[in-house]
Amino acid sequence: MSHLAVTTYEHVRTIRLERPAQRNALNTALLGELLDAVGEAVADDDVGAIILTGVGATFSAGADVDEDLDGPATVRRMELFGALFEALATSPTPTLAAVAGPCIGGGAELAAACDVRVADTTATFRFPGAALGQPVGAAKLVGLVGLGAAKDLVLTARTITAEEAARIGLVQHLVADGTALAAARDLGGQIAGNDPDTVRYLKRLFDRFSGLSDRVGVEADALRSLAESGGDYRALLPAEGGVGSWAGGHALER
């Protein structure tokens, strides 16, 4: 059974997470579905913008902590997380996140990987990687909110309100309760109404100027290597002859 609802209206594709009983937590099956849905939207020339959102009162609670995973399955799920974050961050089709309610962990990473975030006043954001033993959050946040604010959010793993998220630049549009999706669709329509070739080229320029795809790729490699090692951070230490790698370790050399 699918846990996604996919609709298209006036060249805007909306992909909605639909696991309300699990607060839209991301399990392996849902990650695979999301990756396929994003790929299909990007491949559709009739789609000029993609929106990610969640059903109910939570955008996403992040990784599904109740999913029963052995070692190989843990690695596979981490690979899917990395592939999905890279697909969103490097998508030639503009992406928007419409956020209401808690947006946590992997869910916050999904939102951060999008080009534009629209949040209503019920939204909260948390990047808990440091608390959970996962080196994630830095790659996307440093380009969105700046180095100091990114360190604050990632190293403390604290929860911030929609108002603070808008103040520091994580959220571009703060809207009234219950209107995030409508506002995102309006913005998506504006984007889709522009010249598609120019929009796609601008996306490439933004990626080149910001280095986003490189940062996200480095982070995905590190997460996969850590999962493969069973959480042993020695897997991320500088490898023999690795002097000059800005982050050290085979997982961080691209």
C-alpha contacts under 8 A as a table, 3 or more apart, distances in Angstrom:
res1	aa1	res2	aa2	distance
2	S	5	A	7.98
2	S	30	L	7.82
2	S	33	E	7.70
3	H	17	L	6.24
3	H	18	E	4.79
3	H	19	R	5.97
3	H	30	L	6.49
4	L	15	I	6.67
4	L	16	R	5.53
4	L	17	L	4.99
4	L	18	E	5.32
4	L	30	L	7.69
4	L	33	E	7.38
4	L	34	L	7.63
5	A	14	T	7.91
5	A	15	I	5.89
5	A	16	R	5.08
5	A	17	L	6.75
5	A	18	E	6.82
6	V	13	R	7.10
6	V	14	T	5.68
6	V	15	I	4.71
6	V	16	R	6.40
6	V	37	A	7.90
7	T	13	R	5.78
7	T	14	T	5.28
7	T	15	I	6.80
8	T	11	H	6.37
8	T	12	V	5.45
8	T	13	R	4.35
8	T	14	T	6.12
8	T	47	V	7.93
9	Y	12	V	5.35
9	Y	13	R	6.68
10	E	189	G	6.99
11	H	46	D	5.83
11	H	47	V	4.59
11	H	48	G	5.36
11	H	49	A	6.85
11	H	189	G	7.14
11	H	192	A	6.35
12	V	47	V	5.75
12	V	48	G	5.93
12	V	49	A	4.95
12	V	50	I	5.90
12	V	51	I	7.38
12	V	185	R	7.00
12	V	188	G	6.07
12	V	189	G	6.33
12	V	192	A	6.99
13	R	41	A	6.86
13	R	47	V	6.30
13	R	48	G	7.87
13	R	49	A	6.25
13	R	50	I	4.79
13	R	51	I	6.14
14	T	50	I	5.91
14	T	51	I	4.66
14	T	52	L	6.13
14	T	53	T	7.52
15	I	37	A	7.45
15	I	50	I	7.43
15	I	51	I	6.00
15	I	52	L	5.02
15	I	53	T	6.41
16	R	52	L	5.90
16	R	53	T	4.80
16	R	54	G	5.03
16	R	55	V	6.44
17	L	24	N	5.97
17	L	52	L	7.79
17	L	53	T	6.30
17	L	54	G	4.52
17	L	55	V	5.97
17	L	59	F	7.88
17	L	60	S	7.95
18	E	24	N	6.11
18	E	54	G	6.45
18	E	55	V	5.46
19	R	22	Q	5.44
19	R	23	R	6.09
19	R	24	N	4.39
19	R	25	A	6.89
19	R	55	V	7.47
20	P	23	R	4.75
20	P	24	N	5.43
20	P	55	V	6.37
20	P	56	G	6.10
20	P	58	T	7.82
21	A	24	N	7.40
22	Q	25	A	5.51
22	Q	61	A	7.93
22	Q	64	D	7.89
23	R	56	G	7.90
23	R	57	A	7.83
23	R	58	T	5.71
23	R	59	F	7.53
23	R	60	S	5.90
23	R	61	A	5.66
24	N	54	G	6.70
24	N	55	V	7.47
24	N	58	T	6.90
24	N	59	F	6.72
24	N	60	S	4.71
24	N	61	A	6.15
24	N	62	G	7.63
25	A	60	S	5.57
25	A	61	A	5.02
25	A	62	G	5.13
25	A	63	A	5.53
25	A	64	D	4.83
25	A	107	G	7.86
26	L	30	L	5.89
26	L	31	L	6.21
26	L	60	S	7.52
26	L	61	A	7.70
26	L	62	G	5.76
26	L	63	A	4.67
26	L	64	D	5.11
26	L	106	G	7.42
26	L	107	G	7.74
27	N	30	L	5.40
27	N	31	L	6.18
27	N	63	A	6.28
27	N	64	D	5.14
27	N	67	E	6.56
27	N	77	R	7.62
28	T	31	L	5.18
28	T	32	G	6.30
28	T	76	R	7.92
28	T	77	R	5.41
28	T	80	L	7.46
29	A	32	G	5.21
29	A	33	E	6.29
30	L	33	E	4.95
30	L	34	L	6.04
31	L	34	L	5.05
31	L	35	L	6.13
31	L	77	R	7.77
31	L	80	L	6.22
31	L	81	F	6.82
31	L	84	L	7.35
32	G	35	L	5.16
32	G	36	D	6.25
32	G	80	L	6.73
33	E	36	D	5.17
33	E	37	A	6.05
34	L	37	A	4.99
34	L	38	V	6.08
34	L	84	L	7.42
35	L	38	V	5.31
35	L	39	G	6.18
35	L	80	L	7.76
35	L	83	A	7.50
35	L	84	L	5.43
35	L	87	A	7.45
36	D	39	G	5.05
36	D	40	E	6.09
37	A	40	E	5.13
37	A	41	A	6.19
38	V	41	A	5.11
38	V	42	V	6.18
38	V	50	I	7.91
38	V	87	A	7.45
38	V	88	L	7.47
39	G	42	V	5.17
39	G	43	A	6.18
39	G	87	A	7.66
40	E	43	A	5.11
40	E	44	D	6.27
41	A	44	D	5.21
41	A	47	V	6.35
41	A	50	I	7.13
42	V	45	D	7.42
42	V	47	V	7.24
42	V	91	S	6.93
42	V	92	P	7.04
42	V	93	T	5.86
44	D	47	V	5.60
45	D	48	G	7.41
47	V	50	I	7.40
47	V	93	T	7.77
47	V	192	A	7.48
48	G	93	T	6.22
48	G	94	P	7.10
48	G	188	G	7.61
48	G	189	G	7.91
48	G	191	I	6.96
48	G	192	A	4.20
48	G	193	G	7.63
48	G	196	P	7.00
49	A	93	T	5.81
49	A	94	P	5.05
49	A	95	T	5.83
49	A	96	L	7.59
49	A	188	G	5.37
49	A	189	G	7.40
49	A	191	I	6.73
49	A	192	A	5.73
50	I	93	T	7.02
50	I	94	P	6.30
50	I	95	T	4.70
50	I	96	L	6.14
50	I	188	G	7.27
51	I	95	T	5.79
51	I	96	L	4.70
51	I	97	A	5.60
51	I	98	A	6.82
51	I	184	A	7.16
51	I	185	R	7.50
51	I	188	G	7.56
52	L	95	T	7.65
52	L	96	L	6.28
52	L	97	A	4.82
52	L	98	A	6.18
52	L	111	A	7.77
53	T	59	F	6.22
53	T	97	A	5.99
53	T	98	A	5.05
53	T	99	V	6.21
53	T	181	L	7.31
54	G	58	T	6.53
54	G	59	F	4.46
54	G	60	S	6.60
54	G	98	A	7.93
54	G	99	V	7.43
54	G	100	A	7.78
55	V	58	T	7.01
55	V	59	F	6.95
56	G	59	F	7.60
57	A	100	A	6.53
57	A	101	G	5.29
57	A	102	P	7.69
58	T	61	A	6.95
58	T	100	A	6.18
58	T	101	G	4.48
58	T	102	P	5.08
58	T	103	C	6.80
59	F	99	V	5.66
59	F	100	A	5.67
59	F	101	G	5.82
59	F	102	P	5.90
59	F	103	C	5.30
59	F	107	G	6.99
60	S	102	P	6.58
60	S	103	C	5.21
60	S	104	I	6.23
60	S	106	G	7.74
60	S	107	G	4.79
60	S	108	A	7.60
61	A	64	D	7.72
61	A	102	P	6.74
61	A	103	C	6.14
61	A	104	I	5.04
61	A	105	G	6.90
61	A	106	G	7.55
61	A	107	G	6.17
62	G	103	C	7.43
62	G	104	I	5.23
62	G	105	G	4.68
62	G	106	G	4.17
62	G	107	G	4.55
62	G	108	A	7.28
63	A	105	G	6.96
63	A	106	G	5.62
63	A	107	G	7.60
64	D	67	E	5.68
69	L	72	P	7.84
69	L	73	A	5.27
69	L	74	T	5.59
70	D	73	A	5.28
70	D	74	T	6.04
71	G	74	T	5.17
71	G	75	V	6.45
71	G	227	A	7.92
71	G	228	E	7.61
71	G	230	G	7.40
72	P	75	V	5.12
72	P	76	R	6.17
72	P	228	E	7.79
73	A	76	R	4.92
73	A	77	R	6.15
74	T	77	R	5.23
74	T	78	M	6.27
74	T	227	A	6.64
75	V	78	M	5.13
75	V	79	E	6.15
75	V	224	R	6.26
75	V	227	A	5.25
75	V	228	E	5.87
76	R	79	E	5.03
76	R	80	L	6.31
77	R	80	L	5.06
77	R	81	F	6.28
78	M	81	F	5.01
78	M	82	G	6.22
78	M	223	L	6.69
78	M	224	R	5.86
78	M	227	A	7.06
79	E	82	G	5.12
79	E	83	A	6.07
79	E	220	A	7.48
79	E	224	R	5.97
80	L	83	A	5.00
80	L	84	L	5.97
81	F	84	L	5.21
81	F	85	F	6.15
81	F	106	G	7.76
81	F	220	A	7.91
82	G	85	F	5.20
82	G	86	E	6.13
82	G	217	G	7.73
82	G	219	E	7.91
82	G	220	A	4.67
82	G	221	D	7.75
82	G	223	L	7.71
82	G	224	R	7.85
83	A	86	E	5.15
83	A	87	A	6.00
83	A	220	A	7.59
84	L	87	A	4.98
84	L	88	L	6.21
85	F	88	L	5.31
85	F	89	A	6.02
85	F	109	E	7.30
85	F	110	L	6.38
85	F	113	A	5.97
85	F	216	V	7.31
86	E	89	A	5.05
86	E	90	T	5.89
86	E	113	A	7.77
86	E	213	S	6.89
86	E	216	V	6.21
86	E	217	G	6.72
87	A	90	T	5.45
87	A	91	S	5.62
88	L	91	S	5.13
88	L	95	T	7.14
88	L	110	L	7.74
88	L	113	A	5.67
88	L	114	C	5.99
89	A	113	A	4.84
89	A	114	C	6.11
89	A	115	D	7.47
89	A	212	L	7.23
89	A	213	S	6.63
89	A	216	V	7.64
90	T	207	D	7.28
90	T	212	L	7.98
90	T	213	S	6.15
91	S	94	P	6.76
91	S	95	T	7.55
92	P	200	R	5.22
92	P	201	Y	7.99
92	P	203	K	6.12
92	P	204	R	7.21
93	T	199	V	7.95
93	T	200	R	6.47
93	T	203	K	7.91
94	P	114	C	7.79
94	P	115	D	6.30
94	P	191	I	7.71
94	P	199	V	7.93
94	P	200	R	7.90
94	P	203	K	7.51
95	T	114	C	5.02
95	T	115	D	5.20
95	T	116	V	6.60
96	L	111	A	7.73
96	L	114	C	5.35
96	L	115	D	5.74
96	L	116	V	4.72
96	L	117	R	5.67
96	L	118	V	7.31
96	L	184	A	6.77
96	L	188	G	7.40
97	A	111	A	5.32
97	A	114	C	6.19
97	A	116	V	6.40
97	A	117	R	4.81
97	A	118	V	6.03
97	A	119	A	7.99
97	A	184	A	7.41
98	A	117	R	6.28
98	A	118	V	4.94
98	A	119	A	5.88
98	A	180	A	5.27
98	A	181	L	5.18
98	A	184	A	5.93
99	V	103	C	7.20
99	V	111	A	7.85
99	V	117	R	7.31
99	V	118	V	6.08
99	V	119	A	4.56
99	V	120	D	6.55
99	V	123	A	6.18
99	V	180	A	6.27
99	V	181	L	7.63
100	A	103	C	7.75
100	A	119	A	5.95
100	A	120	D	5.56
100	A	121	T	7.50
100	A	122	T	5.70
100	A	123	A	4.66
100	A	124	T	7.90
100	A	177	D	7.80
100	A	178	G	7.35
100	A	180	A	6.77
101	G	120	D	7.98
101	G	122	T	4.96
101	G	123	A	4.08
101	G	124	T	6.03
102	P	122	T	7.73
102	P	123	A	5.50
102	P	124	T	4.79
102	P	125	F	6.19
103	C	107	G	5.40
103	C	108	A	4.99
103	C	111	A	7.97
103	C	123	A	6.91
103	C	124	T	5.84
103	C	125	F	4.89
103	C	126	R	6.56
104	I	107	G	5.11
104	I	108	A	4.85
104	I	109	E	7.88
104	I	124	T	7.92
104	I	125	F	5.75
104	I	126	R	4.84
104	I	127	F	6.20
104	I	128	P	7.50
105	G	108	A	5.16
105	G	109	E	6.24
105	G	126	R	6.18
105	G	127	F	4.96
105	G	128	P	5.72
105	G	129	G	6.92
106	G	109	E	4.86
106	G	110	L	6.18
107	G	110	L	5.04
107	G	111	A	6.41
108	A	111	A	5.09
108	A	112	A	6.05
108	A	125	F	6.31
108	A	126	R	6.60
108	A	127	F	6.53
109	E	112	A	4.94
109	E	113	A	6.06
109	E	127	F	7.62
109	E	137	G	6.88
109	E	140	K	7.76
110	L	113	A	5.19
110	L	114	C	6.76
111	A	114	C	5.43
111	A	117	R	6.64
112	A	115	D	7.69
112	A	117	R	7.56
112	A	140	K	6.22
112	A	141	L	7.00
112	A	170	L	7.57
113	A	140	K	6.53
114	C	117	R	6.95
116	V	171	V	7.40
116	V	172	Q	6.34
117	R	170	L	7.22
117	R	171	V	5.02
117	R	172	Q	5.59
117	R	173	H	6.65
118	V	171	V	6.08
118	V	172	Q	6.15
118	V	173	H	4.75
118	V	174	L	6.07
118	V	175	V	7.32
118	V	180	A	5.83
118	V	181	L	7.82
118	V	183	A	7.22
118	V	184	A	6.11
119	A	122	T	7.88
119	A	123	A	6.03
119	A	162	A	6.62
119	A	171	V	6.60
119	A	173	H	6.37
119	A	174	L	5.15
119	A	175	V	6.16
119	A	180	A	5.45
120	D	123	A	5.76
120	D	162	A	7.01
120	D	174	L	5.63
120	D	175	V	4.68
120	D	176	A	5.26
120	D	177	D	4.94
120	D	178	G	6.50
120	D	179	T	6.49
120	D	180	A	5.30
121	T	161	T	7.96
121	T	162	A	5.73
121	T	163	E	7.17
121	T	174	L	6.93
121	T	175	V	6.53
121	T	176	A	5.89
121	T	177	D	5.28
122	T	161	T	7.95
122	T	162	A	6.96
122	T	177	D	6.25
123	A	161	T	6.45
123	A	162	A	5.15
124	T	159	T	6.60
124	T	160	I	5.61
124	T	161	T	4.61
124	T	162	A	5.44
125	F	159	T	5.57
125	F	160	I	5.35
125	F	161	T	6.57
125	F	162	A	7.35
125	F	165	A	7.56
126	R	153	L	7.47
126	R	157	A	6.28
126	R	158	R	5.97
126	R	159	T	4.60
126	R	160	I	6.54
127	F	136	V	7.94
127	F	137	G	6.27
127	F	153	L	6.60
127	F	154	V	5.76
127	F	157	A	5.37
127	F	158	R	7.26
127	F	159	T	7.69
128	P	131	A	5.35
128	P	132	L	6.26
128	P	154	V	6.83
128	P	156	T	7.98
128	P	157	A	4.44
128	P	158	R	7.28
129	G	132	L	5.05
129	G	133	G	5.88
129	G	134	Q	4.54
129	G	135	P	5.81
129	G	136	V	5.50
129	G	137	G	6.93
129	G	154	V	7.01
129	G	157	A	6.96
130	A	133	G	5.40
130	A	134	Q	5.99
130	A	135	P	6.45
130	A	136	V	7.73
130	A	154	V	6.61
130	A	155	L	6.00
130	A	156	T	7.48
130	A	157	A	6.40
131	A	134	Q	7.75
131	A	157	A	6.50
133	G	231	G	7.88
134	Q	223	L	7.13
135	P	138	A	7.93
135	P	219	E	7.61
135	P	222	A	7.67
135	P	223	L	6.89
136	V	139	A	7.21
136	V	154	V	7.96
136	V	219	E	6.70
136	V	223	L	7.60
137	G	140	K	6.21
137	G	141	L	6.13
137	G	150	A	7.97
137	G	154	V	6.04
138	A	141	L	5.34
138	A	142	V	5.73
138	A	150	A	6.53
138	A	151	K	7.47
138	A	154	V	6.81
139	A	142	V	6.18
139	A	143	G	7.54
139	A	212	L	7.39
139	A	215	R	5.04
139	A	216	V	5.37
139	A	219	E	6.39
140	K	143	G	5.83
140	K	144	L	6.61
140	K	212	L	7.04
140	K	215	R	7.39
140	K	216	V	6.79
141	L	144	L	4.93
141	L	145	V	5.85
141	L	146	G	7.15
141	L	147	L	7.98
141	L	150	A	5.35
141	L	170	L	7.83
142	V	145	V	5.83
142	V	146	G	4.85
142	V	147	L	5.03
142	V	149	A	7.81
142	V	150	A	5.26
142	V	151	K	7.96
143	G	146	G	5.81
143	G	147	L	7.71
143	G	210	S	7.04
143	G	212	L	7.43
144	L	169	G	6.44
144	L	170	L	5.97
145	V	148	G	7.98
145	V	149	A	5.83
145	V	150	A	6.07
145	V	168	I	5.80
145	V	169	G	5.41
145	V	170	L	5.98
146	G	149	A	5.72
146	G	150	A	5.98
147	L	150	A	5.13
147	L	151	K	6.13
148	G	151	K	5.26
148	G	152	D	6.30
149	A	152	D	4.96
149	A	153	L	6.27
149	A	168	I	7.38
150	A	153	L	5.28
150	A	154	V	6.04
151	K	154	V	5.24
151	K	155	L	5.55
151	K	156	T	7.90
152	D	155	L	5.66
152	D	156	T	5.90
152	D	157	A	7.91
153	L	156	T	5.70
153	L	157	A	5.59
153	L	158	R	6.12
153	L	159	T	7.94
154	V	157	A	5.14
154	V	158	R	7.78
160	I	164	E	6.13
160	I	165	A	6.54
161	T	164	E	5.29
161	T	165	A	6.16
162	A	165	A	4.93
162	A	166	A	6.13
162	A	171	V	7.40
162	A	174	L	7.16
163	E	166	A	5.19
163	E	167	R	6.22
163	E	174	L	7.34
164	E	167	R	4.90
164	E	168	I	6.26
165	A	168	I	5.48
165	A	169	G	6.19
165	A	170	L	5.02
165	A	171	V	5.38
166	A	169	G	5.15
166	A	170	L	5.79
166	A	171	V	4.39
166	A	172	Q	6.11
166	A	173	H	7.11
166	A	174	L	6.47
167	R	170	L	7.74
167	R	171	V	7.79
168	I	171	V	7.80
169	G	172	Q	6.24
171	V	174	L	6.73
175	V	179	T	6.36
175	V	180	A	6.23
175	V	183	A	7.56
176	A	179	T	5.72
176	A	180	A	7.40
177	D	180	A	7.37
178	G	181	L	7.76
179	T	182	A	5.36
179	T	183	A	6.07
180	A	183	A	5.18
180	A	184	A	6.05
181	L	184	A	5.00
181	L	185	R	6.09
182	A	185	R	5.12
182	A	186	D	6.27
183	A	186	D	5.09
183	A	187	L	6.31
184	A	187	L	5.07
184	A	188	G	5.92
185	R	188	G	4.87
185	R	189	G	6.01
186	D	189	G	5.12
186	D	190	Q	6.41
187	L	190	Q	5.04
187	L	191	I	6.31
188	G	191	I	5.09
188	G	192	A	6.00
189	G	192	A	5.01
189	G	193	G	6.05
190	Q	193	G	5.20
190	Q	194	N	6.94
191	I	194	N	5.56
192	A	195	D	7.78
192	A	196	P	7.20
194	N	198	T	7.95
194	N	199	V	7.09
195	D	198	T	5.48
195	D	199	V	6.24
196	P	199	V	5.03
196	P	200	R	6.12
197	D	200	R	5.23
197	D	201	Y	6.18
198	T	201	Y	5.09
198	T	202	L	6.04
199	V	202	L	5.07
199	V	203	K	6.22
200	R	203	K	5.04
200	R	204	R	6.48
201	Y	204	R	5.06
201	Y	205	L	6.33
202	L	205	L	4.93
202	L	206	F	6.13
203	K	206	F	5.13
203	K	207	D	6.26
204	R	207	D	5.12
204	R	208	R	6.16
205	L	208	R	5.02
205	L	209	F	5.97
206	F	209	F	5.22
206	F	210	S	5.94
207	D	210	S	5.28
207	D	211	G	5.61
207	D	212	L	5.52
207	D	213	S	6.45
208	R	211	G	5.37
208	R	212	L	7.50
211	G	214	D	5.51
211	G	215	R	6.42
212	L	215	R	5.17
212	L	216	V	6.12
213	S	216	V	5.19
213	S	217	G	5.96
214	D	217	G	5.10
214	D	218	V	6.15
215	R	218	V	5.22
215	R	219	E	6.31
216	V	219	E	5.14
216	V	220	A	6.13
217	G	220	A	5.08
217	G	221	D	6.21
218	V	221	D	5.22
218	V	222	A	6.31
218	V	251	A	7.22
218	V	252	L	5.21
218	V	253	E	7.23
218	V	254	R	6.95
219	E	222	A	5.09
219	E	223	L	6.23
219	E	252	L	7.39
220	A	223	L	5.18
220	A	224	R	6.21
221	D	224	R	5.21
221	D	225	S	6.14
221	D	251	A	5.14
221	D	252	L	6.38
222	A	225	S	5.16
222	A	226	L	6.06
222	A	236	L	6.81
222	A	251	A	5.02
222	A	252	L	6.04
223	L	226	L	5.14
223	L	227	A	6.17
224	R	227	A	5.11
224	R	228	E	6.15
225	S	228	E	5.01
225	S	229	S	6.19
225	S	235	A	6.58
225	S	236	L	7.37
225	S	251	A	6.07
226	L	229	S	5.14
226	L	230	G	6.30
226	L	231	G	4.99
226	L	232	D	6.19
226	L	233	Y	6.50
226	L	235	A	6.44
226	L	236	L	7.24
227	A	230	G	5.16
227	A	231	G	5.68
228	E	231	G	7.54
229	S	232	D	5.35
229	S	233	Y	7.92
229	S	235	A	6.50
232	D	235	A	6.02
233	Y	236	L	5.41
233	Y	237	L	6.93
234	R	237	L	5.09
235	A	249	G	6.95
235	A	250	H	7.93
235	A	251	A	7.70
236	L	248	G	6.79
236	L	249	G	4.61
236	L	250	H	6.87
236	L	251	A	6.21
236	L	252	L	7.35
237	L	248	G	5.85
237	L	249	G	4.65
237	L	250	H	7.97
238	P	242	G	5.63
238	P	243	V	7.33
238	P	245	S	7.81
238	P	247	A	7.91
238	P	248	G	4.21
238	P	249	G	3.88
238	P	250	H	7.04
239	A	242	G	4.98
239	A	248	G	6.97
239	A	249	G	4.92
239	A	250	H	5.96
240	E	243	V	7.95
242	G	245	S	5.93
242	G	248	G	6.55
242	G	249	G	6.85
242	G	250	H	7.72
243	V	248	G	7.51
244	G	248	G	7.80
245	S	248	G	4.94
245	S	249	G	7.57
245	S	252	L	7.59
245	S	253	E	6.35
247	A	252	L	5.92
247	A	253	E	7.63
248	G	251	A	7.90
248	G	252	L	5.95
248	G	253	E	7.02
249	G	252	L	5.45
249	G	253	E	6.66
250	H	253	E	5.32
251	A	254	R	7.80
